[in-house]
Amino acid sequence: MTDDTDDDKAGLVEAGRLLFAGSADFYAATQTLDRLPPMEGIEIAFAGRSNVGKSSLINALTGRNTLARVSHTPGRTQQLNFFKVADRMSLVDMPGYGYAAVEKAKVEAWTELIHSYLKGRANLARVFVLIDARHGLKSIDTDVLDGLDKAAVSYQVVLTKGDALKKAQVEARMAGIQAALAKRPAAFPEVILTSSRDDLGVADLRAAVARLLAERGV
């Protein structure tokens, strides 16, 4: 790695730190497409299976313990929640897909909302797809990635709960997922390993967001 690359990376880490050191406030929530807030500025969405640790990671990312509601019961996020970050972008917390302890009709409604939002939101810059590092890609995850590829929505895989794996397990998991993503047209090639428990990879995730904003001139 060259000095310039090191400098660039350090600059993005600092830009990410400053970005998320600013304000982060909830401003809208909806369970239906007709109640989506107006498309203003850049939106970045977080998606993942129920109980993947999405709310915990969002709280770690923003440095706020209660911004996103954390629950030990899968399926508690039942709507699209919008947060304004530093008046520069919106962060969207999406309902978890997969298992949820609610009736089937409600899960189907969430699924329709998720897919419709992903296909129709012109200001959606990227979806961070959270995958439990302990389990890797499951068929339900690949279904979501297929949909994002089809809709040509940029996405990046973020592994959660990385503290639960040993180094060799992490390396094998990362290599396997990167190989799976190599043939996917809408996938960003870098996989980020995180743990909200000890802040592993949180600075890298913040840097990835800062880089995306810089690329968009925001």
N, C-alpha and C positions, 0 to 999 in steps of 0.2 A: 504494500500500500504506500503510495507516495505521500510526501508532506502535504501537497495541495489537497489530496483526498482527505487526509487526516484533518486539515484545517476546515475543509468543507463540512465534514461530519461534525466537528466540534461546534461549528457555527450553527448547524441545524439543531443540535442538541440544546444549545443556548436559546435559539429562537423558539424551540418548543417549550422550554422551561418558562420563558417570558410569556408566551401565548397563554399557557394554562395557569400562570400566576395571576392573570387578570380575572375579570368577573366571569361567572358561570351561573346562569339563572334559568330556571324553568319558565317557559312562556306559552306553551300550547300542548294540548293532548287531544287525540281523536281516535275513535274506533271506526270511523267511516270516511270514505274518500271525499265526500262533499264538505267535510268540515276541516280539511287540511288547511294549514295557514298559507298565506300567499307565498309564492316562490320569490324569496328575496335573498340574494347572496348565495354563498356556497353552503351546501349541506353535506355532512358526512354521517353515514348510518352505521350502526353496530347491530349485527345479526348473529344468531347462534342458537343451538339447541337449548331447550329449557334446562336450567340448572348448570349451564356451562360456566357461569361466573361473570356474566355480562355486566350486571349492575355493579358488582364489586370492582370490576376493571374500570368502568366509567368513573366511579368515585375515586379510584387511585389515580387515574389520568388527570382528573380535574383537581385533585388534592382536597376533595370535600367528601366527608364520610357519609353524608345523607342526601347528596344530590339525586342519585338514582336509588329507588327503593330496593333494598336487598331483602330477600326472603329465602328460607330453606325449603319452601314449598314451590316446586316447579309450576310455571304458568301464572305467576302473580302479575307479571307485566302483561296487561290485556289490551294495550293500545299503543299507538305511536306517540312517544313523548319527545318533545322538542326543547332543547336547551340552547340558549344563546351564549357563545363563548367569546369574551373580550370584544363584543360587537363586531367580530370579523367573520364569524361563521356560525352555523347551527349544527348541533350534534343531535342525532336522532336515535333514541333507544327503542328498538323494535321488539314486538312480542316474541318470546322464544318459540321456536318451532319444534315439532316432535311431541314427546310426552307432556301432557299437562293434566292436572287433576280437575278437569272441568268437562262439561258435556261435549259430545262430539260436534254438535252444530256450532258451538262457539269456537272450537278449534278450527273448523272449516272456514268460519267467517274471518278469523285472524289470518289464516293462510291466504285467503283471497285478498285481504287488505294488504298484506306484505307484498304479494306478487304484483298487485295493481300499483302500489306505491313505487316499487322498484322499476317498473316498466314505464311509468308516466311522469316521473319527476325530473324535469329537464335540468334543474340546478343541482342534482345529486352528483357530487364529484367522485365519491368512492364509497364502497361498502366494505367495512372491516368484518370479515366472517370469522367468528370465534370458534375454535375447535379445542375440545378438551385434550390436552397433551397426553393424558393417560390412555385415551382410547383411539385417537387418530380420526381419520375421515371415515364416517359411516355412510351408508347408502342415502340416508336422509340429507346429509350434508352435500353429497355429490349431486343430488336432485336440485338443491338450491344453487350450486355452482353452475349446473347445466342451464338453469333459468337465467342466471346473470350473464353467462356467455351468450345465450340466445338474444337477450335484450341489449347486449353490448354495453353493460354497466361495469365499469372498472371496479375490481375488488381485490382485497389483499387478505391473506389468511393470517390470523393471530392465534397462536397457541396459548391457552390459559392453563393455570395450575401446573406450571412448569417446575415448581419446587418439589413436586411429587415424584419426579423421575431422576434417576442417576444419569451421570454425564453420557455414558455409552448409550443409554436408552434415548436420551434427548437427541444425540447425533443420528441415531437410526430413524427416529420419528421425523426429524427435520428433513433428512435425505429422502425418505419415502414420500413425504408430502410435496417436496419441491419437484420430485420426478413426476408426480401425478399432475402438478400444475403446469409443467413444461409444455403440454400440448393444449392448454386451455387459452383461447384467444384473449379473454378479458382479464386474465389473472395477472396481477403484479408479481414479479418473480421472487421478491424477498419475503420470507416467512419470519415473523417476529415471535420470539418466545417470551412469555410474560408470566408473572405470578403477582396477583394483587396482594398476597399475604406479605411478601417481602420486597415489593416494588421491582422485582426482576423485570427488565425489559420495558418498564414504563417510560423511561427517558427515550428509548428507541422509538416507541410508539408516538410519543409527543413529537419527536424529530420527523417521523414520517408524515404527520399531519402538517407540520411547519413546511416541509418540502413541497407538499401538495399545494398549500396556499401560495407559496412562492412561485410555483409553476403556473398557477392561475392568476398571478399578479394581484393577489388579495393582501 
